[in-house]
Amino acid sequence: MEETVDFIRELFHVQKDFIPLHEPRFSGKEKDYVIDAINSTFVSSVGAYVNRFEEMMKSITGASFAIATVNGTAALHTCLILAGVKRDEEVITQPLTFVATANAISYTGAVPVFVDVDRDTLGLSPEALSTFLELNARKESNSCVNKNTGRRIAACVPMHTFGFPCRIDEITKICNQWHIPVIEDAAESLGSTYQGRVTGTYGLLGAFSFNGNKIVTCGGGGAIITNDEYIGKLAKHITTTAKIPHPWEYKHDHIGFNYRMPNLNAAMACAQMEQLGLFLEKKRILANKYATFFASRGITFLTEQPGTEANFWLMTLQLKDFDERQAFLQYTNDHGVMTRPAWKLMQELSMFKDCPAGPLENAKWLADRLVNIPSSVIFDS
């Protein structure tokens, strides 16, 4: 472990100071654009940079519609509403995810259902999904019902964990057969592709995050993408408090949300998005260096699967067991190098412990072994 700490310090050219897990790089026009937004006096949810950011998201993803939101959780919550998820229904997702995924489902009044992941992608397993549905669900007209609870299964939310694409084509095929709309939690996978297609574009909707630790950040921010015109227009409407446009009157026709990204954040986001290609290139170089180093020491460094391109948002190790993971976390953090385990599995949290779930052997196995290591962009790499 001493060798690992020394190697990371050498990579990041930091000999004594603390090395964070993933810090942002403001190397473009962030300050210029933010100052320009301030000078424009449009600093809230209306402004040129919000519009520009949405156009950039459409260009990067190939989606027909992009809607800027205040954060990724708001984006996912809105996606669930747009997909028709209602109170006392169920939404299938994975237990190995950030809590925002399950929280957003709960905001709708729906119940998360946890289905196992694949060990290689870390994302929702198509095989486990198919098995769960065959054992526990039935088709009714154009919907799907959980035979055990009587609740409609209203959506499926796979997540592209740490930027590694899950088998999203297989997942969408299964869900289409069972009349379940797919919402991609692409919060961590901006720039990742599956079979040449950008993550977030396989489902009915995709949700992204631009939090401070993401590959592209604007402090706080999110985005919804879709190719459905009705959904795209409604998304913008309900995230803008569902206000009917009028020069002075305040009329609202839906329960809406104040979820639009402020122009100040969008200004920073635009500058960051201009550098996405460079960030992806530098992170891939870092990943290759890590892969070579850990391979020579018999440690598994997770990499992309055939047919995919990961953005390598968070570099990830798979250690041999829980004890080795704990020892690694203790040593690295004691020596000023931030590492962290994967999240506690969702069904192990008190608020989700009674939610329906299938067998979760892979998720439990991975949770005992995964460690994220410093993953910030290095410009001289």
C-alpha positions as CSV (number, residue, x, y, z in Angstrom):
1,M,0.0,0.0,0.0
2,E,2.9,2.3,0.5
3,E,3.8,1.8,-3.1
4,T,0.3,2.7,-4.1
5,V,0.4,6.0,-2.1
6,D,3.8,6.9,-3.5
7,F,2.6,6.2,-7.1
8,I,-0.5,8.3,-6.7
9,R,1.5,11.2,-5.2
10,E,3.9,10.9,-8.1
11,L,1.0,11.0,-10.7
12,F,-0.6,14.0,-9.1
13,H,2.7,15.8,-8.3
14,V,1.6,16.2,-4.7
15,Q,4.3,15.0,-2.2
16,K,2.8,16.0,1.1
17,D,-0.6,17.7,0.8
18,F,-4.0,16.0,0.8
19,I,-5.1,14.5,-2.5
20,P,-8.9,14.6,-3.0
21,L,-10.9,12.0,-4.8
22,H,-12.1,14.2,-7.6
23,E,-11.7,17.9,-7.7
24,P,-12.9,20.1,-10.6
25,R,-10.6,21.7,-13.1
26,F,-11.4,25.3,-14.1
27,S,-9.1,25.8,-17.0
28,G,-11.3,27.3,-19.6
29,K,-13.6,30.4,-19.8
30,E,-15.5,29.8,-16.6
31,K,-14.7,33.1,-15.0
32,D,-15.3,35.1,-18.2
33,Y,-18.7,33.5,-18.7
34,V,-19.8,33.9,-15.1
35,I,-18.8,37.5,-15.1
36,D,-20.7,38.0,-18.4
37,A,-23.8,36.4,-16.8
38,I,-23.5,38.8,-13.8
39,N,-23.1,41.8,-16.1
40,S,-26.2,40.7,-18.1
41,T,-28.2,40.8,-14.8
42,F,-29.8,37.5,-15.8
43,V,-28.6,35.3,-12.9
44,S,-31.6,33.2,-12.2
45,S,-33.4,30.6,-14.3
46,V,-33.7,32.7,-17.5
47,G,-30.6,33.6,-19.5
48,A,-28.6,33.1,-22.6
49,Y,-26.3,30.6,-20.9
50,V,-29.2,28.3,-19.9
51,N,-30.3,28.2,-23.5
52,R,-26.7,27.6,-24.7
53,F,-26.1,24.8,-22.2
54,E,-29.2,23.0,-23.4
55,E,-28.1,23.3,-27.0
56,M,-24.7,21.9,-26.0
57,M,-26.3,18.9,-24.2
58,K,-28.4,18.2,-27.4
59,S,-25.2,18.4,-29.5
60,I,-23.2,16.1,-27.2
61,T,-25.8,13.5,-26.6
62,G,-27.7,13.6,-29.9
63,A,-31.0,14.0,-28.1
64,S,-33.8,16.0,-29.5
65,F,-34.6,17.8,-26.3
66,A,-32.5,18.8,-23.3
67,I,-33.8,20.6,-20.2
68,A,-31.4,22.2,-17.7
69,T,-32.2,21.5,-14.0
70,V,-30.8,22.7,-10.7
71,N,-29.3,19.3,-9.9
72,G,-29.3,15.7,-11.0
73,T,-31.7,14.6,-8.3
74,A,-34.3,17.1,-9.6
75,A,-33.7,15.9,-13.1
76,L,-34.4,12.3,-12.1
77,H,-37.4,13.2,-10.0
78,T,-38.9,15.0,-13.0
79,C,-38.1,12.1,-15.3
80,L,-40.1,9.8,-13.1
81,I,-43.1,12.1,-13.1
82,L,-42.9,12.5,-16.9
83,A,-42.8,8.7,-17.3
84,G,-46.1,8.5,-15.3
85,V,-44.8,7.1,-12.0
86,K,-47.4,7.6,-9.3
87,R,-47.8,7.1,-5.6
88,D,-48.0,3.5,-4.4
89,E,-46.5,2.2,-7.6
90,E,-43.1,0.5,-7.9
91,V,-39.9,1.4,-9.7
92,I,-37.1,-1.1,-10.3
93,T,-33.6,0.0,-9.8
94,Q,-30.3,-1.3,-8.5
95,P,-29.1,-1.5,-4.9
96,L,-25.5,-0.4,-5.8
97,T,-26.1,3.3,-6.5
98,F,-26.0,6.7,-4.8
99,V,-28.9,7.4,-2.5
100,A,-30.3,10.1,-4.9
101,T,-31.6,7.3,-7.2
102,A,-33.8,5.8,-4.5
103,N,-34.6,9.2,-3.0
104,A,-36.0,10.5,-6.3
105,I,-38.2,7.4,-6.6
106,S,-39.5,8.0,-3.1
107,Y,-40.3,11.7,-3.9
108,T,-43.0,10.5,-6.2
109,G,-44.5,8.3,-3.5
110,A,-43.5,5.2,-5.3
111,V,-41.6,2.2,-3.8
112,P,-38.0,1.3,-5.0
113,V,-37.5,-2.4,-5.9
114,F,-33.9,-3.5,-5.9
115,V,-32.6,-6.0,-8.5
116,D,-29.0,-7.2,-8.6
117,V,-26.1,-5.8,-10.7
118,D,-23.5,-7.5,-12.9
119,R,-20.0,-7.8,-11.5
120,D,-18.3,-6.5,-14.6
121,T,-20.4,-3.4,-15.4
122,L,-21.5,-2.7,-11.8
123,G,-24.9,-1.8,-13.3
124,L,-28.3,-3.4,-13.3
125,S,-28.1,-7.0,-14.5
126,P,-30.4,-7.8,-17.5
127,E,-30.4,-11.5,-16.4
128,A,-31.4,-10.6,-12.8
129,L,-34.0,-8.2,-14.2
130,S,-35.5,-10.8,-16.5
131,T,-35.6,-13.5,-13.7
132,F,-37.2,-11.1,-11.2
133,L,-39.9,-10.2,-13.7
134,E,-40.6,-13.8,-14.7
135,L,-40.9,-14.8,-11.0
136,N,-42.7,-11.8,-9.6
137,A,-44.6,-9.9,-12.3
138,R,-47.5,-10.3,-14.7
139,K,-48.6,-8.3,-17.8
140,E,-51.9,-6.5,-17.6
141,S,-53.0,-4.8,-20.9
142,N,-50.1,-2.4,-21.5
143,S,-48.7,-2.4,-18.0
144,C,-46.8,-4.6,-15.6
145,V,-47.9,-5.6,-12.1
146,N,-46.0,-7.1,-9.2
147,K,-47.9,-10.3,-8.4
148,N,-46.8,-10.2,-4.8
149,T,-47.8,-6.6,-3.9
150,G,-50.5,-5.9,-6.5
151,R,-48.7,-2.6,-7.4
152,R,-47.9,-1.5,-10.9
153,I,-44.3,-1.6,-11.9
154,A,-44.2,1.9,-13.4
155,A,-40.6,2.3,-14.4
156,C,-37.0,0.9,-14.4
157,V,-34.0,3.1,-13.5
158,P,-30.7,1.5,-14.3
159,M,-27.6,3.5,-13.3
160,H,-24.2,3.7,-15.2
161,T,-22.1,3.3,-12.1
162,F,-18.9,5.4,-11.9
163,G,-19.2,6.0,-15.6
164,F,-19.2,2.4,-16.7
165,P,-22.1,1.7,-19.1
166,C,-24.4,-1.1,-18.0
167,R,-26.0,-3.4,-20.6
168,I,-28.6,-0.8,-21.4
169,D,-29.7,-2.3,-24.7
170,E,-30.6,-5.6,-23.1
171,I,-32.3,-3.8,-20.2
172,T,-34.5,-1.7,-22.5
173,K,-35.4,-4.8,-24.6
174,I,-36.6,-6.6,-21.5
175,C,-38.5,-3.6,-20.2
176,N,-40.2,-3.0,-23.6
177,Q,-41.5,-6.6,-23.5
178,W,-42.9,-6.0,-20.0
179,H,-44.3,-2.5,-20.8
180,I,-42.0,-0.8,-18.4
181,P,-40.5,2.6,-19.4
182,V,-36.8,3.0,-18.8
183,I,-35.2,6.1,-17.3
184,E,-31.4,6.1,-17.4
185,D,-29.6,7.5,-14.4
186,A,-26.7,8.8,-16.3
187,A,-25.6,11.2,-13.5
188,E,-22.1,9.7,-13.6
189,S,-21.7,8.9,-17.2
190,L,-21.5,12.1,-19.3
191,G,-19.3,11.2,-22.3
192,S,-19.6,7.4,-21.9
193,T,-21.0,5.4,-24.8
194,Y,-22.5,1.9,-25.3
195,Q,-22.1,0.4,-28.8
196,G,-21.3,3.9,-30.1
197,R,-24.3,5.5,-28.6
198,V,-24.2,8.0,-25.7
199,T,-25.6,6.8,-22.4
200,G,-28.8,8.5,-21.4
201,T,-30.3,8.1,-24.9
202,Y,-31.5,4.4,-24.7
203,G,-34.4,5.0,-22.4
204,L,-37.5,7.2,-22.7
205,L,-35.5,9.8,-20.6
206,G,-32.0,10.3,-19.3
207,A,-30.9,12.3,-16.2
208,F,-27.5,13.8,-15.7
209,S,-25.7,15.5,-12.9
210,F,-23.1,18.4,-12.9
211,N,-22.4,18.4,-9.2
212,G,-19.0,19.6,-7.9
213,N,-17.4,16.2,-8.1
214,K,-18.6,15.3,-11.6
215,I,-16.4,15.2,-14.8
216,V,-18.1,18.4,-15.9
217,T,-19.4,20.7,-13.1
218,C,-21.2,23.9,-12.5
219,G,-21.3,23.6,-8.7
220,G,-24.8,22.3,-8.8
221,G,-26.8,21.4,-11.9
222,G,-28.5,18.6,-13.8
223,A,-30.2,17.9,-17.1
224,I,-32.9,15.8,-18.7
225,I,-32.7,14.5,-22.2
226,T,-35.4,12.8,-24.3
227,N,-36.3,12.3,-28.0
228,D,-40.1,12.6,-27.2
229,E,-41.4,16.0,-28.2
230,Y,-44.4,16.0,-25.9
231,I,-42.3,14.9,-22.9
232,G,-39.5,17.3,-23.8
233,K,-41.8,20.3,-23.8
234,L,-43.6,19.2,-20.7
235,A,-40.3,18.8,-18.9
236,K,-39.4,22.4,-19.5
237,H,-42.8,23.5,-18.4
238,I,-43.2,21.7,-15.1
239,T,-39.6,22.5,-14.1
240,T,-40.4,26.1,-14.5
241,T,-43.2,26.0,-12.0
242,A,-45.7,25.1,-14.8
243,K,-46.3,28.8,-15.5
244,I,-48.2,29.6,-18.6
245,P,-46.3,32.2,-20.6
246,H,-47.8,35.7,-20.3
247,P,-46.4,39.2,-20.1
248,W,-47.7,39.8,-16.5
249,E,-50.3,37.2,-15.3
250,Y,-49.4,34.3,-13.1
251,K,-51.3,31.2,-14.3
252,H,-50.1,27.7,-13.6
253,D,-51.7,24.5,-15.1
254,H,-49.8,21.7,-13.3
255,I,-48.2,21.1,-10.0
256,G,-44.8,22.4,-11.0
257,F,-41.3,22.6,-9.6
258,N,-38.7,25.4,-9.3
259,Y,-36.1,23.1,-10.8
260,R,-34.5,25.2,-13.5
261,M,-30.7,25.7,-13.6
262,P,-29.7,29.3,-12.8
263,N,-28.0,31.2,-15.6
264,L,-24.9,31.7,-13.3
265,N,-24.5,27.9,-13.0
266,A,-25.2,27.5,-16.7
267,A,-22.4,30.0,-17.5
268,M,-19.9,27.8,-15.7
269,A,-21.4,24.7,-17.3
270,C,-20.9,26.0,-20.8
271,A,-17.3,26.7,-20.2
272,Q,-16.8,23.2,-18.7
273,M,-18.7,21.5,-21.5
274,E,-16.3,23.1,-24.0
275,Q,-13.6,21.1,-22.3
276,L,-15.4,17.7,-22.1
277,G,-13.3,16.2,-24.9
278,L,-10.1,17.2,-23.2
279,F,-11.2,15.9,-19.8
280,L,-12.2,12.6,-21.3
281,E,-8.8,12.3,-23.0
282,K,-6.9,13.1,-19.9
283,K,-8.9,10.7,-17.7
284,R,-8.3,7.9,-20.2
285,I,-4.6,8.5,-19.9
286,L,-4.8,8.4,-16.2
287,A,-6.8,5.2,-16.3
288,N,-4.2,3.5,-18.5
289,K,-1.5,4.4,-16.1
290,Y,-3.4,3.0,-13.1
291,A,-4.3,-0.2,-15.1
292,T,-0.6,-0.8,-15.8
293,F,0.5,-0.1,-12.2
294,F,-2.1,-2.3,-10.5
295,A,-1.9,-5.1,-13.1
296,S,1.8,-5.5,-12.1
297,R,0.7,-5.9,-8.5
298,G,-2.1,-8.4,-9.0
299,I,-4.8,-5.9,-8.2
300,T,-7.9,-5.6,-10.3
301,F,-8.4,-2.1,-11.8
302,L,-11.9,-1.9,-13.3
303,T,-12.1,-0.9,-17.0
304,E,-14.7,-0.7,-19.7
305,Q,-16.4,-3.7,-21.3
306,P,-16.1,-4.5,-25.0
307,G,-18.3,-2.3,-27.1
308,T,-18.3,0.5,-24.5
309,E,-16.3,3.6,-23.8
310,A,-16.3,4.7,-20.2
311,N,-15.6,8.3,-19.1
312,F,-13.6,6.9,-16.1
313,W,-15.3,9.4,-13.8
314,L,-14.1,7.5,-10.7
315,M,-11.2,5.1,-11.0
316,T,-12.2,1.9,-9.2
317,L,-10.3,-1.0,-7.7
318,Q,-11.7,-4.4,-6.9
319,L,-9.9,-5.8,-3.9
320,K,-9.9,-9.5,-2.8
321,D,-12.2,-9.2,0.2
322,F,-13.7,-6.9,2.8
323,D,-10.7,-7.0,5.1
324,E,-8.3,-6.0,2.3
325,R,-10.6,-3.2,1.4
326,Q,-10.8,-1.9,4.9
327,A,-7.0,-2.0,5.3
328,F,-6.6,-0.2,2.0
329,L,-9.0,2.5,3.0
330,Q,-7.4,3.0,6.4
331,Y,-3.9,3.2,5.1
332,T,-4.5,5.6,2.1
333,N,-6.7,8.0,4.1
334,D,-4.2,8.0,7.0
335,H,-1.5,9.0,4.5
336,G,-3.4,11.9,2.9
337,V,-4.8,10.1,-0.2
338,M,-8.5,10.1,-0.3
339,T,-10.1,6.8,-1.2
340,R,-13.6,5.6,-0.5
341,P,-15.7,2.5,-0.7
342,A,-18.8,2.1,-2.9
343,W,-22.0,3.3,-1.3
344,K,-23.8,1.3,1.4
345,L,-26.3,-0.8,-0.5
346,M,-29.7,0.9,-0.7
347,Q,-31.7,-2.0,1.0
348,E,-29.3,-1.8,3.9
349,L,-30.4,1.8,4.7
350,S,-33.2,2.1,7.3
351,M,-35.6,3.9,5.0
352,F,-35.4,1.3,2.2
353,K,-34.9,-1.9,4.2
354,D,-38.5,-3.1,3.7
355,C,-38.6,-2.5,0.0
356,P,-39.1,-5.5,-2.3
357,A,-35.8,-7.0,-3.7
358,G,-34.5,-10.0,-5.6
359,P,-31.4,-11.9,-4.7
360,L,-28.5,-9.4,-4.4
361,E,-25.4,-11.6,-4.3
362,N,-23.4,-9.6,-6.8
363,A,-24.2,-6.2,-5.3
364,K,-23.2,-7.5,-1.8
365,W,-20.0,-9.1,-3.2
366,L,-19.0,-5.8,-4.9
367,A,-19.8,-3.6,-2.0
368,D,-17.3,-5.5,0.1
369,R,-14.5,-5.0,-2.4
370,L,-14.8,-1.8,-4.4
371,V,-12.7,1.2,-3.7
372,N,-12.5,4.5,-5.6
373,I,-9.1,6.2,-5.9
374,P,-8.1,9.8,-6.9
375,S,-9.5,10.5,-10.3
376,S,-9.1,14.2,-11.0
377,V,-8.0,15.3,-14.5
378,I,-4.2,15.7,-14.7
379,F,-3.2,18.1,-17.5
380,D,0.4,17.1,-17.9
381,S,-0.3,13.4,-18.1
